[in-house]
Amino acid sequence: MRYIVIGAGAVGGTIGARLYQGGHEVVLVARGAHYEALKNGGLRFFTPDSTETLDVPVADGPVPTRDDDVLIVATKSQDTISALDPWPRHLPVVCAQNGVDNERMVLRRFERVYGMCVWLPATHIEPGTVAAHGHPYSGMLHVGRYPQGVDEVSRQLVTDLNKSRLAGLDAPDVMRWKYGKLLGNLGNAVDALCGRGPGHEPLHEQVRAEGTAVLEEAGIPYATPSEQAEVRGNKVEHRPIDGFERGGGSSWQSLARSTGSIEADYLNGEIVLVGREHGIPTPANEVLQREANRFAREKLPPRSMSVAELTALIDERSAAGSH
């Protein structure tokens, strides 16, 4: 199979680079300065063990497709539909993204859709550059067909990942893993807004507790933290890379790059949505969704809000909801 990776940032760039190093055909699809840097200088790919410049084929839009092509979408959720619109709808699509709404959105347009639960610590700030911090594997990727099951495409992808310094796993219940990952990602906005200063832990606990209560009420199954930790083991340990400080996760990187958008509507906003459907208040997730979007829209620097200020906003929203 040839893998067309749409969105060659931290996650997409790492998956594409590792598959390319593993001898597979890969095309990276990128935009703007990142595309220009990849086209003119290749992908500078940094890991704890090596630094390489990879001459991966790159495009800034659709390329002539083949019957054996697989689209791997690694954009942020808010860009999924626009990124896929130009591509032929008979191709299989793998959603290598945070959140749980992409697969459903894509299934409306493409018949063969696959979920990928991504544990992959990587950084993309500078055009043409991706740093993958995981060791000994760059990431752990559960793959399954949406809404459930596995098939020849997903099994072949898992096989190819496992030959490419990535830990691939067949996951017929892939959405259960993605809901478990969603609960962990609810704190992304806390990190993006105010970092890891004193007092941030209770905020992480509060948004996760809201999320867990909502999923329980809705009867949505999710992988537990202990289950995730057991499967992951020490396969994807975060290691330093000279010259690369991993400042934060995907939401922090969106603010750091001043992209103008952020995925909070599909992380905290997912819990807000399901909470509203079931009559459960979610004040912490509401505030994080609102403030993360405001920071992205106004292009405010990451971690420029204090923990005290964020806590006060959540307390205010909680009090307003109780009246």
Salt bridges, closest charged atoms under 4 A:
GLU25 OE2 - ARG66 NH2 2.87
GLU36 OE1 - LYS39 NZ 3.47
ASP49 OD2 - HIS135 ND1 3.34
ASP49 OD2 - ARG165 NH2 3.27
ASP68 OD1 - ARG66 NE 2.95
ASP69 OD1 - ARG2 NE 2.66
ASP85 OD1 - ARG89 NH2 3.93
GLU103 OE2 - LYS178 NZ 2.53
ASP151 OD2 - ARG145 NH1 2.97
ASP160 OD2 - HIS24 ND1 3.93
ASP173 OD2 - ARG176 NE 2.85
ASP191 OD1 - ARG196 NE 3.90
ASP191 OD1 - ARG303 NH2 2.66
GLU201 OE1 - HIS200 ND1 3.65
GLU227 OE2 - ARG176 NH2 2.79
GLU237 OE1 - ARG239 NH2 3.83
GLU286 OE1 - ARG317 NE 2.86
GLU291 OE2 - ARG290 NE 2.94
GLU291 OE1 - ARG294 NH2 2.70
GLU298 OE1 - ARG294 NH1 3.52
